[in-house]
C-alpha cells in the first residue's frame, strides 16, 4: 500500500517524469533528499519500473488510433504476443476476458497505414478473428 506522500509523488511523476527533484520537492513541500529517497524506495520496491515519453497533443492528433480486438488460437497466443511486440505501431496489448482474448491499441500516421497494419495483424499465425474500432476522440486520459 502506498502512503499519501508516495501517491502524490507518483501523480507528479505521471504528469512529468522529467521534473527535477527540486521542482518535485517544492510542489510536495519536502526536501530534495526526501523526494530522492522516496523515488529510490519506489524503484527498489518495483513500483516505479521505468520512465516514458509523453507525446505532444498536436502530434498525437495527427495519428489514427484504433482498438483491435483479437480472438487467438490458445496454443499460439505467445507467438501472437511476440509478433505484436515486434510491430512499432502497437502501443498497448491487454489480455481480456469475454468474447475476445486480447485488445491491442495501435496508432498509425494515416488510414491507409492503419488498414495495412490491420491486415498484417489479421494475417498473423494464431489470429483467428479481429474487430477494430477507430478512436475518434479521447475524453479522459489519466
N, C-alpha and C positions, 0 to 999 in steps of 0.2 A: 504494500500500500504506500502511496506517495503522500508526503506531507503537503500542506497548502503551499509552503515555500517552494517545494520541488515542482508542484503543478504550475505555479506562477512562472518559474524559470522556464519550464518546458513550453509554456504558452508564448513567452517572448522569443524563445529559440525557433518555434514554429513560424513566427512572423518574420524573423530574420536570423538565420543560423550564423550569419557572419558578423553579428553585433559584437562589439568588443566587450571584454569583461567589465571595463569601466562604465560603458553605457548600460549594460545589464545591471550592474551594481547600483547605479544611480536610479534606475527605474524601480528596482526592488527595495531600495533604501538600506542596502547592506554594503559591506566592504568588497573590494575586488577579490581578495583572497577567499572570502566566503563563497562568492559566486564560482570561482575556480574550483574550490573544494567540492561544491555541490555537483558541478559538471563532471568532475573526475569520478565521484561516487556513482552518479547515474550511468556513466560509461562502464565502470567496473561491475556494476550490478546488471549490465546488459540492457538497461532501459533505453539508453542512447546507444545506437549501434552504428550511426553514421550521420552525415550531413549531406544535404542535397541542394539542388538548384531550383529556384522558383522563376519561371519564365515570365516575361513582360506580358501583360494582358493584350497589348496590341499585336504581339507576335502570336500568342495563342488564339486570338480571334480569327487569325488568318488560316488556322488549321481546321480540318474537318475531323471531328472526333466522333467515335461510334462505340457502342456496346455491342459485342459479338457474343451471343450465347452459343455454346458448343455442346453437342452430345458426342461422347467419345467411346471407343471400344475400351472397356476397362483394362484389358491386358496391355493396351498400347498407350495408356494415359501418360506414363512417364516419357515416352517418345514424343507425344504431342507437346508436353510441357517443354522439353528440350528444344523442339522446333520453334515454339513460340518465343522462347527466351532468346533465340538467335535473330529474331526479327526486330530491328530497331524501332519501328512504329508501335510496337506493343508496349504500353505504359504500365498496365496492371493486369494481373491474372488472378482470378479468385476461383477456388473450388466452392461449389454451392450445392445445396440440396434442391430437390424439386424435379421438374421436367428436363432440366439441362444439368450438365456436370460441371461446366466452367463458364465464367463470364470473363471475357477479355475486353479491356479498354484500349483502343488504338487511336492514333491520330495520324493524319496524312495531309500533305500540302494541298491536295485537290480531290474532288470527287473521283476523277479518273484514277488517281493513285490509290484512293480508298477501294475502288472497285477491283483493281489489280491485287491489292492486299487481301481483300476478302476471298478472291478466287484462290490465292496462294494458301490461305488458311484452310479453306474448304477442301483443297486437294491434298492436304497432309494425310499421310498414312495414319489411320486411327480416328480421324474426324468423320463421324457418321452424318452429322446434320449441323447446320448453322442457322441462326436467325440474328439479323443485325438491325440496329436502330441507330440512326444518326442523332447525335445530341445537338439540339437546336440552341439551347442556352443553359447556362448553369446558374441556378437561383441561389444556392448556398454552397460555399466551398470553405471548409474549415481546415 
